[in-house]
Amino acid sequence: MRGIRFLLVLVLACIVNAGAAHAYGFLKSGKGNYLRWSADDLPIDYTISNWWLPDATEPVGAIYAAFKTWEDVATASCSFNYNGTTSETFPTGYLEQDDVNMIAWTAEGFIAGVEVPGTYGVTYYGWYDTETLYFDEVDIALNIYWKWTTTGETNKVDIQGVVTHEVGHMLGLAHTDWETEPPATMTWAQFKAKYPDRCEATMMSGPNFLSEHTLADIVLLRTLEDDDIQGISILYPPGYAGDDDGGGAGGGCFIATAVYGSKLAGEVKVLSDFRDRYLIKNEFGRRFVEFYYRVSPPAAKFIGRRPILRKLVRIQITPFVKVVKLIEERRGVE
């Protein structure tokens, strides 16, 4: 028992000393739960509308490259399936669900109010299952009133940079949440002074990004920064899509999967739900999850090959699983 307590203290010490917290945010439901795609929906299908395309070199190729940027994150399990182009665009009422994840240039939504002229694109993600909190459909609308480029032309907006940002929203990331940095009242000026490199994060909000950069610098959004990578790796941890030993619906629960023998075990589901509903909603929890994803894969393999050790670890984990399950039963599912 003393050894286990020591291990817990060691883990907590590693978390506390893990370095500066990452500044990323998640899109949330009306009840505050974060949203993402189900593992069953990966790869995510998407279609590009060519009913209107800007006068730019290979705009469709730039959009494809934006999706590929997120797919290539080695520590995340998000993937896409490009379904080609279509002459169709959004339904007449562009906020109507049509079960197609579409990227299209449009005039609707950009002709009045705050969205003119400073908004380059908008991601519509209001279609999600209120029980599972998984997306059903996400559309990306690009502002037809701007001049667009893929080659860095002056006074034009970089297609790949903007779409890379919007695909981050499509996956469930909100704007880089620099206000969560300690102290909670940190201003934008304080944030950029303390973390100048983070001002180039792909998920930085447009107004904040352009307060430090010119229109030509939107090309910087093509490249993901550490904040972007850490955020997407939390939403879609290694194995989330069942593409390695920790996979499946419980994605990333490597040790629990090794201990209970299957990613489909009820105990694994309890722990993964606890992570999703509680841990990633606060800074300490997110840092613990990041640390866990770094150290647990080799630990899980070590435990999984030793039946006696697997049994001992299960004995230690099971009481915690029961407590979590009891809490969930009393609170009810949000």
Buried (B, 14 or more C-beta within 10 A) or exposed (E): EEEEEEEEEEBEEBBEEBEEBBBBBBBBBEEEBBBBBBBEBBBBEBBBBBEEBBEBEBBBEBBBBBBBBBBEBEBBBBBBEBEEBBEBBBEEEBEEEEEBBBBBBBEBBBEEEEBEEEBBBBBBBEBBEEEEBBBBBBBBBBBBEBEBBBEEBEEBBBBBBBBBBBBBBBBBBBBBBBBBBEEEEBEBEEBBEEBEEBBBBBBBBBEBBBEEBEBBBBBBBBEBBBBBBBBBBBBBBBBBBBBBBBBBBBBBBBBBBBBBBEBEBEBBBBBBBBBBBEBBBEBEBBBBBBBBBEEBBEBBEEBBEEEEBBEBBBEEBEEEBEEBBEEBEEEEEE
